[in-house]
Amino acid sequence: MFYRKITEKLKAWKKSKNKVPIIIKGLRQVGKTTTVLAFAKENYENIVYIDFRQDNIFKSAFDDDLNIDRIIYRLKTLNPSFNFVPNKTVIIFDELQECARARASLKYFALDNRFDIIGTGSLLGLKNYNLDFEKSVSVGYEYFIDMYPLDFEEFILALGYDNLNSILKENLIKKTEISKVFHDLALNLFRQYLIVGGMPNIVKSYIENKDLFMLRENQKNILTSFEMDFGRYINENNIVKRDNELFNKILKVYHSIPNQLAKENKKFQLSKINHNARMREYEEAIDWLNDSGIVYKVNNISLIETPLMSYRIDEAFKLYFADTGLLLSEYDYGFQDQILNGDSSVFNGALYENIVASLLKINGFNLYYFSKLNRLEIDFVITYNALPCVVEVKATNSKSKSLSTLMNNKIMYGSNNIKAIKFYDKNINIDETKGIIYLPYYLATYIKVTDKALF
């Protein structure tokens, strides 16, 4: 069991008064169930665990009224081993999206206040997944937390590098150069993270075996499990169905992403799927992948000024994989060795751009990019400490012409308050003249949306 930061949020939730049911959303196999069960075992005398995807029988406990005493009676009848002790029991509803009536009961469990409720869901963000689901939402009685693959900090802790973690954090806060031996070690670990990714079972297998072929096969198996959910939904009669037309469109978009990211121009183009494809035909498929958390949709903006979302260009976007290790497994076998040996140029640096996107997303940033017809393009734009901040990712030590042009002409592209970060493979450096902070890739894992340390 690896340390997961989300555990701290669960601990804070448990200590709070008048707590509403907490619901953890995230990809399949991202570690939701393992983390929740480990937390429950450490903090409760009694655990009632129900997986609505595997154990359909428990759905019947919510078919009639939602009186809490009667629900408990029905659940106890279905499984006599369940032990409901007030104030000493946590009830875990796993794959909550599969049972709309169970979600509707959350309000009444909260009002009853005898039991703590934790829900998890891998497809909770999807519109129309469960056609009864929208009616079951109890506004004000659900506290959502997103769970992601392990970030780089969690990854190096899993590998046992606790002291290195503390050193890197301290250097970032002080904005001082990292000792070469620690910088080289962090880069080496980051390249491992690049090929492994952050899916817990994949990380565990890699730590135990260090077998790159097995690593890739395990990653492909996870991707196959994702595909099994494409187009899946539950109809009004609580029967699992598949929209085959939507399934095929999702599959086409999904399998085109690795090739599109490998291009110099990473803007997602439907024409690469079909010359006659139109956005209205594929919008639902793209939203499905984004809302499920499998990919991140990053829109272009017309102006680098806050609030960034006000300048979003809906029809221009990039799609990134949530887990870079899974992305790499979509390419031919053999690139893992190149990356471990320090070749940063693979796929025009798409992997480094993807991994920085995922780390910033995990840390709470809303991501955009900036592109103009004159070929000035900035990889990402975020809001940092209430200011617009442009982010460039360079796989090699090449110069960032677009970044230099923008920082020399800020007002032309949005605001005089624009800040800048460039991620690369070198050490921490600050260019006061240009107003750019240079950071090694791996430090992206420590930059939080609530921080004010950099500028």
C-alpha positions as CSV (number, residue, x, y, z in Angstrom):
1,M,0.0,0.0,0.0
2,F,1.5,3.3,-1.1
3,Y,1.2,6.6,0.6
4,R,-1.6,8.6,-1.1
5,K,-2.1,12.3,-0.4
6,I,-5.8,11.9,-0.6
7,T,-5.6,10.1,2.7
8,E,-4.9,13.5,4.4
9,K,-8.2,14.8,3.0
10,L,-10.0,11.7,4.3
11,K,-8.6,12.3,7.8
12,A,-9.6,16.0,7.8
13,W,-13.1,15.0,6.6
14,K,-13.5,12.5,9.5
15,K,-12.5,15.1,12.1
16,S,-15.1,17.6,10.7
17,K,-18.4,18.1,12.4
18,N,-21.7,17.6,10.6
19,K,-19.8,15.9,7.7
20,V,-21.7,15.0,4.6
21,P,-20.9,11.8,2.6
22,I,-17.6,12.0,0.8
23,I,-17.4,10.8,-2.8
24,I,-14.1,10.0,-4.5
25,K,-14.0,10.2,-8.2
26,G,-11.3,8.8,-10.4
27,L,-10.2,6.4,-13.1
28,R,-10.6,2.7,-12.8
29,Q,-7.6,1.1,-11.1
30,V,-6.3,4.5,-9.8
31,G,-6.4,3.2,-6.2
32,K,-9.7,4.5,-4.9
33,T,-10.9,1.3,-3.2
34,T,-7.5,0.3,-1.8
35,T,-7.0,3.8,-0.3
36,V,-10.5,4.0,1.1
37,L,-10.3,0.5,2.7
38,A,-6.9,1.1,4.2
39,F,-8.2,4.4,5.7
40,A,-11.3,2.7,7.0
41,K,-9.4,-0.1,8.7
42,E,-7.2,2.4,10.5
43,N,-10.1,4.7,11.6
44,Y,-13.2,2.6,12.2
45,E,-14.2,-0.4,14.3
46,N,-16.8,-1.6,11.7
47,I,-16.7,-1.4,7.9
48,V,-19.6,-2.1,5.6
49,Y,-18.3,-2.5,2.1
50,I,-20.6,-2.7,-0.9
51,D,-19.5,-2.9,-4.6
52,F,-22.5,-2.1,-6.7
53,R,-20.7,-3.2,-9.9
54,Q,-19.9,-6.6,-8.6
55,D,-22.8,-7.2,-6.2
56,N,-26.0,-6.3,-8.0
57,I,-28.1,-7.9,-5.2
58,F,-27.4,-4.9,-2.9
59,K,-29.2,-2.5,-5.2
60,S,-32.5,-4.0,-4.1
61,A,-32.0,-2.6,-0.6
62,F,-32.7,0.8,-2.0
63,D,-35.6,-0.1,-4.2
64,D,-38.4,0.9,-1.8
65,D,-38.3,3.8,0.5
66,L,-35.1,5.5,1.7
67,N,-35.8,5.2,5.4
68,I,-32.3,4.6,6.9
69,D,-33.5,2.0,9.5
70,R,-35.2,0.0,6.8
71,I,-32.2,0.3,4.4
72,I,-29.9,-1.0,7.1
73,Y,-32.4,-3.9,7.9
74,R,-32.4,-4.9,4.2
75,L,-28.6,-4.7,3.9
76,K,-28.2,-6.8,7.1
77,T,-30.7,-9.3,5.7
78,L,-28.7,-9.6,2.5
79,N,-25.4,-9.9,4.4
80,P,-25.7,-10.9,8.1
81,S,-22.0,-10.2,8.6
82,F,-22.6,-6.5,8.2
83,N,-22.3,-4.8,11.6
84,F,-24.0,-1.3,11.9
85,V,-22.8,0.3,15.1
86,P,-23.8,4.0,15.4
87,N,-20.8,6.4,15.4
88,K,-18.3,3.5,15.0
89,T,-19.2,2.4,11.4
90,V,-18.2,3.5,8.0
91,I,-20.3,2.5,5.0
92,I,-18.5,2.3,1.7
93,F,-20.5,2.5,-1.5
94,D,-18.0,1.4,-4.2
95,E,-18.9,2.2,-7.9
96,L,-21.7,4.4,-6.7
97,Q,-22.6,5.4,-10.2
98,E,-24.1,1.9,-10.7
99,C,-27.0,2.5,-8.2
100,A,-28.9,5.8,-8.5
101,R,-31.1,5.0,-5.5
102,A,-28.1,4.5,-3.3
103,R,-26.9,7.9,-4.3
104,A,-30.3,9.4,-3.5
105,S,-30.0,7.8,0.0
106,L,-26.9,9.9,0.8
107,K,-29.0,12.9,1.9
108,Y,-30.9,10.7,4.4
109,F,-27.7,9.1,5.7
110,A,-26.3,12.6,6.3
111,L,-29.4,13.8,8.1
112,D,-29.5,10.6,10.2
113,N,-25.9,11.2,11.1
114,R,-25.2,7.8,12.7
115,F,-22.8,6.5,10.1
116,D,-20.0,7.9,8.0
117,I,-20.5,7.3,4.3
118,I,-17.7,7.1,1.7
119,G,-18.6,6.7,-2.0
120,T,-16.3,6.0,-4.9
121,G,-17.0,6.1,-8.6
122,S,-15.0,5.6,-11.8
123,L,-17.6,7.0,-14.1
124,L,-19.3,9.5,-11.9
125,G,-18.5,12.5,-14.1
126,L,-20.3,11.1,-17.2
127,K,-23.5,12.7,-18.4
128,N,-26.3,10.3,-18.9
129,Y,-24.4,7.3,-17.7
130,N,-27.2,6.3,-15.4
131,L,-30.4,7.6,-16.7
132,D,-32.0,7.7,-13.3
133,F,-28.9,9.3,-11.8
134,E,-29.6,13.0,-12.2
135,K,-32.8,12.7,-10.2
136,S,-30.7,11.2,-7.3
137,V,-28.4,14.1,-6.8
138,S,-28.8,15.7,-3.4
139,V,-27.4,19.2,-3.6
140,G,-25.5,20.1,-0.4
141,Y,-25.2,16.5,0.7
142,E,-22.1,15.3,-1.3
143,Y,-18.5,16.3,-0.9
144,F,-16.5,15.4,-4.0
145,I,-12.8,14.7,-4.2
146,D,-10.9,13.8,-7.4
147,M,-8.3,11.1,-7.2
148,Y,-5.6,10.8,-9.8
149,P,-2.7,8.4,-10.6
150,L,0.3,8.7,-8.3
151,D,2.1,12.0,-8.9
152,F,5.9,12.1,-9.0
153,E,6.1,12.9,-5.2
154,E,4.1,9.9,-4.4
155,F,6.1,7.8,-6.9
156,I,9.5,8.6,-5.3
157,L,8.0,8.0,-1.8
158,A,6.8,4.6,-3.1
159,L,10.4,3.9,-4.2
160,G,11.6,4.9,-0.7
161,Y,13.3,8.3,-1.5
162,D,11.7,10.2,1.4
163,N,14.8,12.3,2.1
164,L,15.1,13.3,-1.6
165,N,11.5,14.4,-1.5
166,S,12.3,16.8,1.4
167,I,15.4,18.2,-0.3
168,L,13.6,19.0,-3.6
169,K,10.7,20.7,-1.8
170,E,13.2,22.9,0.2
171,N,15.1,23.9,-2.8
172,L,12.0,24.9,-4.7
173,I,10.7,27.0,-1.8
174,K,14.1,28.8,-1.5
175,K,14.5,28.8,-5.3
176,T,18.2,27.7,-4.9
177,E,20.1,25.3,-7.1
178,I,19.8,21.6,-6.3
179,S,23.0,19.7,-5.5
180,K,24.1,17.9,-8.8
181,V,24.0,14.5,-7.2
182,F,20.4,15.0,-6.1
183,H,19.4,16.7,-9.4
184,D,20.8,13.8,-11.4
185,L,19.0,11.3,-9.1
186,A,15.7,13.1,-9.4
187,L,16.1,13.2,-13.2
188,N,16.7,9.5,-13.3
189,L,13.7,8.8,-11.1
190,F,11.6,11.1,-13.2
191,R,12.5,9.2,-16.4
192,Q,11.4,6.0,-14.6
193,Y,8.1,7.8,-13.7
194,L,7.7,8.8,-17.3
195,I,7.7,5.2,-18.5
196,V,5.9,3.7,-15.5
197,G,3.2,6.3,-14.9
198,G,1.2,6.5,-11.7
199,M,-1.3,3.6,-11.8
200,P,-0.7,1.8,-8.4
201,N,-0.6,-1.8,-9.6
202,I,1.8,-0.8,-12.4
203,V,4.1,1.0,-10.0
204,K,4.0,-2.0,-7.6
205,S,4.8,-4.4,-10.5
206,Y,7.7,-2.2,-11.7
207,I,9.2,-1.9,-8.2
208,E,9.1,-5.7,-7.8
209,N,10.3,-6.8,-11.2
210,K,11.9,-3.9,-13.2
211,D,10.7,-5.8,-16.3
212,L,9.9,-3.3,-19.1
213,F,8.1,-5.8,-21.3
214,M,5.9,-6.9,-18.4
215,L,5.4,-3.2,-17.6
216,R,4.1,-2.5,-21.1
217,E,1.8,-5.6,-21.1
218,N,0.3,-4.5,-17.7
219,Q,-0.3,-1.0,-19.0
220,K,-2.0,-2.4,-22.2
221,N,-4.3,-4.5,-20.0
222,I,-5.4,-1.4,-18.1
223,L,-6.1,0.4,-21.4
224,T,-8.2,-2.5,-22.5
225,S,-10.2,-2.3,-19.3
226,F,-10.8,1.4,-20.0
227,E,-12.1,0.5,-23.5
228,M,-14.6,-1.9,-22.0
229,D,-16.4,1.1,-20.5
230,F,-16.6,3.1,-23.7
231,G,-20.2,3.8,-24.6
232,R,-21.5,1.9,-21.5
233,Y,-24.6,3.2,-19.7
234,I,-27.5,2.1,-17.5
235,N,-31.0,2.6,-18.9
236,E,-34.3,3.6,-17.1
237,N,-34.9,-0.1,-16.2
238,N,-31.5,-0.3,-14.5
239,I,-30.1,-2.5,-17.3
240,V,-26.5,-2.1,-18.5
241,K,-26.4,-1.2,-22.2
242,R,-23.8,0.0,-24.7
243,D,-24.2,2.7,-27.3
244,N,-22.3,1.1,-30.2
245,E,-22.2,4.3,-32.3
246,L,-20.7,6.3,-29.4
247,F,-18.4,3.4,-28.6
248,N,-16.9,3.5,-32.1
249,K,-16.4,7.2,-32.0
250,I,-14.8,7.2,-28.6
251,L,-12.4,4.5,-29.8
252,K,-11.4,6.4,-32.9
253,V,-10.7,9.6,-30.9
254,Y,-8.9,7.7,-28.2
255,H,-6.6,5.8,-30.6
256,S,-5.8,8.9,-32.5
257,I,-4.4,10.9,-29.5
258,P,-0.9,9.2,-29.3
259,N,-0.3,10.0,-33.0
260,Q,-1.6,13.5,-32.7
261,L,0.6,14.3,-29.7
262,A,3.6,13.0,-31.6
263,K,3.2,15.7,-34.2
264,E,4.9,19.1,-34.0
265,N,1.5,20.8,-34.0
266,K,-0.3,19.0,-31.1
267,K,-3.7,20.6,-31.6
268,F,-6.3,17.9,-31.9
269,Q,-7.5,17.6,-35.5
270,L,-10.6,15.5,-36.4
271,S,-9.4,15.4,-40.0
272,K,-6.8,12.9,-38.8
273,I,-9.6,10.5,-37.9
274,N,-11.7,11.2,-41.0
275,H,-11.4,13.9,-43.6
276,N,-15.2,14.5,-43.4
277,A,-15.5,14.4,-39.6
278,R,-17.3,17.3,-38.0
279,M,-17.1,18.4,-34.4
280,R,-20.8,18.0,-33.8
281,E,-20.4,14.3,-34.6
282,Y,-17.5,13.7,-32.2
283,E,-18.1,16.2,-29.4
284,E,-19.9,13.6,-27.2
285,A,-17.1,11.1,-27.7
286,I,-14.5,13.8,-26.8
287,D,-16.5,14.8,-23.8
288,W,-16.9,11.2,-22.7
289,L,-13.1,10.7,-22.6
290,N,-12.5,14.0,-20.8
291,D,-15.4,13.6,-18.3
292,S,-14.2,10.1,-17.5
293,G,-10.8,11.4,-16.6
294,I,-9.0,9.2,-19.1
295,V,-7.8,12.3,-21.0
296,Y,-7.5,16.0,-20.3
297,K,-8.9,18.5,-22.7
298,V,-6.8,21.7,-22.9
299,N,-8.4,24.6,-24.8
300,N,-6.7,27.4,-26.6
301,I,-7.3,31.0,-25.3
302,S,-7.4,34.2,-27.3
303,L,-5.8,36.4,-24.6
304,I,-3.5,35.7,-21.7
305,E,-5.5,37.5,-19.1
306,T,-7.5,36.4,-16.0
307,P,-10.0,34.9,-15.8
308,L,-8.5,32.6,-18.4
309,M,-11.8,30.8,-19.0
310,S,-13.3,34.0,-20.4
311,Y,-11.0,33.8,-23.4
312,R,-11.4,30.1,-24.1
313,I,-11.7,29.0,-27.8
314,D,-14.0,26.0,-27.7
315,E,-13.2,24.6,-31.1
316,A,-9.4,24.6,-30.6
317,F,-8.0,22.2,-28.1
318,K,-5.4,19.5,-27.3
319,L,-6.0,16.1,-25.7
320,Y,-3.5,14.6,-23.2
321,F,-3.5,11.2,-21.5
322,A,-4.1,11.4,-17.8
323,D,-1.3,8.9,-17.3
324,T,1.9,9.3,-19.3
325,G,3.0,5.7,-18.7
326,L,-0.2,4.5,-20.4
327,L,0.4,6.9,-23.3
328,L,3.9,5.5,-23.8
329,S,2.5,2.0,-24.0
330,E,0.5,3.0,-27.1
331,Y,3.7,3.5,-29.0
332,D,6.0,0.8,-30.3
333,Y,8.0,-1.2,-27.7
334,G,11.6,0.0,-27.2
335,F,11.2,3.7,-26.5
336,Q,11.3,3.0,-22.8
337,D,15.0,2.2,-23.0
338,Q,15.6,5.4,-25.0
339,I,13.9,7.5,-22.3
340,L,15.7,5.8,-19.5
341,N,19.0,6.5,-21.3
342,G,18.2,10.3,-21.3
343,D,16.9,10.7,-24.9
344,S,14.4,13.6,-24.4
345,S,13.6,14.1,-28.0
346,V,11.2,11.1,-28.4
347,F,8.0,12.2,-30.2
348,N,9.0,15.8,-30.3
349,G,8.9,16.0,-26.5
350,A,5.2,15.0,-26.4
351,L,5.8,12.8,-23.4
352,Y,7.3,15.5,-21.3
353,E,4.6,17.9,-22.3
354,N,2.0,15.3,-21.4
355,I,3.5,14.5,-18.0
356,V,3.8,18.2,-17.0
357,A,0.1,18.6,-18.0
358,S,-0.9,15.7,-15.8
359,L,1.1,16.9,-12.8
360,L,-0.3,20.4,-13.0
361,K,-3.8,19.0,-13.4
362,I,-3.3,16.8,-10.3
363,N,-2.3,19.9,-8.3
364,G,-5.5,21.7,-9.1
365,F,-4.6,23.9,-12.1
366,N,-7.1,24.5,-14.9
367,L,-5.0,24.2,-18.1
368,Y,-5.1,26.2,-21.3
369,Y,-2.7,26.8,-24.1
370,F,-2.0,29.9,-26.2
371,S,-1.5,29.9,-30.0
372,K,-1.5,32.6,-32.6
373,L,-1.4,32.3,-36.4
374,N,2.0,33.9,-36.5
375,R,3.2,30.6,-35.0
376,L,3.8,31.9,-31.5
377,E,2.7,29.0,-29.3
378,I,2.9,28.5,-25.5
379,D,2.4,25.0,-24.2
380,F,0.2,25.9,-21.2
381,V,-1.3,28.8,-19.4
382,I,-2.4,28.6,-15.8
383,T,-3.6,31.0,-13.1
384,Y,-0.9,31.1,-10.4
385,N,-1.4,33.4,-7.3
386,A,-4.2,35.1,-9.2
387,L,-1.9,36.0,-12.1
388,P,-1.7,34.6,-15.6
389,C,1.3,32.3,-15.9
390,V,2.6,30.8,-19.1
391,V,4.3,27.4,-19.0
392,E,6.8,26.1,-21.5
393,V,8.1,22.5,-21.5
394,K,11.3,21.7,-23.4
395,A,12.4,18.1,-23.8
396,T,15.8,19.3,-25.0
397,N,17.8,22.3,-24.1
398,S,16.6,24.3,-27.1
399,K,15.6,27.9,-26.8
400,S,12.0,29.0,-26.3
401,K,11.5,31.6,-29.0
402,S,7.8,31.9,-28.4
403,L,8.3,32.4,-24.7
404,S,11.0,35.0,-25.2
405,T,8.9,36.9,-27.7
406,L,5.9,36.9,-25.4
407,M,7.8,38.0,-22.3
408,N,9.3,40.9,-24.3
409,N,5.9,42.0,-25.5
410,K,3.5,41.0,-22.7
411,I,0.8,43.7,-23.3
412,M,0.5,42.6,-26.9
413,Y,-0.6,39.1,-25.8
414,G,-2.7,40.0,-22.8
415,S,-1.3,41.6,-19.6
416,N,1.8,43.2,-18.2
417,N,1.3,40.9,-15.2
418,I,2.2,37.7,-17.1
419,K,4.6,35.4,-15.2
420,A,6.5,32.5,-16.8
421,I,7.9,29.1,-16.0
422,K,10.0,26.9,-18.2
423,F,10.4,23.2,-17.4
424,Y,13.5,21.5,-18.7
425,D,16.2,19.0,-17.7
426,K,18.6,21.6,-16.1
427,N,18.7,23.0,-12.6
428,I,16.8,25.8,-11.0
429,N,17.5,29.2,-12.5
430,I,15.9,32.6,-12.5
431,D,16.2,35.1,-15.3
432,E,15.3,38.4,-13.7
433,T,15.6,40.3,-16.9
434,K,13.2,38.2,-18.9
435,G,11.0,37.4,-15.8
436,I,11.3,33.6,-16.4
437,I,11.8,30.9,-13.7
438,Y,13.5,27.8,-15.1
439,L,12.7,24.6,-13.2
440,P,13.6,20.9,-13.8
441,Y,10.6,18.9,-14.9
442,Y,10.3,16.9,-11.7
443,L,9.5,20.1,-9.6
444,A,6.1,20.4,-11.4
445,T,4.9,17.9,-8.8
446,Y,5.4,20.4,-6.0
447,I,3.7,23.4,-7.5
448,K,0.2,23.7,-6.0
449,V,-2.7,25.9,-7.1
450,T,-2.8,27.3,-3.5
451,D,1.0,28.2,-3.4
452,K,2.5,31.7,-3.6
453,A,6.1,30.6,-3.5
454,L,7.4,31.2,-7.0
455,F,6.5,34.8,-7.7
